[in-house]
């Protein structure tokens, strides 16, 4: 019975995280509606970023609460609170009220990011934990996919139907978590690292640093892959979007494979280091392929030979491999921190990753504008290469 329950708990946790990610990371699909309502692109972009500000402010707090009181109540409370705030926003007037509400809703939704990984630490042993965390990490692309399908259609007649959909998704999964999930035994998943405070050694800080460095190439590809194909390779936006969708599904599969591999290898950090090195190499190839393309300012195109095809192939490969390490870093952090610190450690890890993700778009946007895509992709390759030497050596 207990062997079956852990998979039920995982499924419920994935459902909750999918609903949370649909709101947190899928809100940009509301941009056309907000602009149609009279907001400038800058104003609308600030609004869709508001949930991330709330998320960053509360991740460590939610993790500490999970460490102290358990995962089920924390996740259900956070998702339920996010859903109620989103419902209240149906009556909001003006961008300021909407923005404040979205910050608050994002603060509540952060609970599932901080606490759901802790469930896996408690319910799954080392031989299955990597695969389970890989399944859990699939929730982010799934949530974005749900938002991509639902939000544009629902927002045709106004923003409220889309917000109501996101609210109901959070509320329904909050109830599911409360009914289905059971907190693991507090003695489960003993620390693989130190006794007491795991931050007395640099291991966790190195894991946090490597995880943050690897987010940079991931979001570089996710943010600028489509516009690179449109600007430099002269693809149509719809065609480019379909190609990158294939890369996204490949990335979800790569997360599962990486988790399975780490279970078989008996190490999270060994496969993580290899995948980081592959990411650096693929991005270096992408930068070389992009070097033959015209820059955004419209410089004359160089003789490219086979570089165009090389750049496209490398971009798809980068979309797959750059996301493969997420589950490994989360699992390594949770295992090393142990059950007494896993919530806080995952909260810190998540904060660093989301902070880098938020900074990637404006930083690389400026790089692309002033130096071109080859320099931007080279910077992403350097970040992945630096992660290779930052990852500590740990065994399960």
Secondary structure, DSSP 8 states (H G I E B T S, - for coil): -HHHHHHHHHHHHHHHHHHHHHHHTTGGGGHHHHHHTT--HHHHHHHHHHHHHHHHHHHHHHHHHHHHH-HHHHHHHHHHHHHHHHHHGGG--SHHHHHHHHHHHHHHHHHHHHHHHHHHHHHS-HHHHHHHHHHHHHHHHHHHHHHHHHHHHHGGG-HHHHHHHHHHHHHHHHHHHHHH-----TTSS--SS-SS-GGGSSHHHHHHHHHHHHHHHHHHHHHHHHHHHHHTS---HHHHHHHHHHHHHHHHHHHHHHHHHHHHHT-SHHHHHHHHHHHHHHHHHHHHHHTTS--TT-------TTHHHHHHHHHHHHHHHTTTTHHHHHHHHHHHH-TTTHHHHHHHHHHHHHHHHHHHHHHHHHHHHHH-HHHHHHHHHHHHHHHHHHS-----
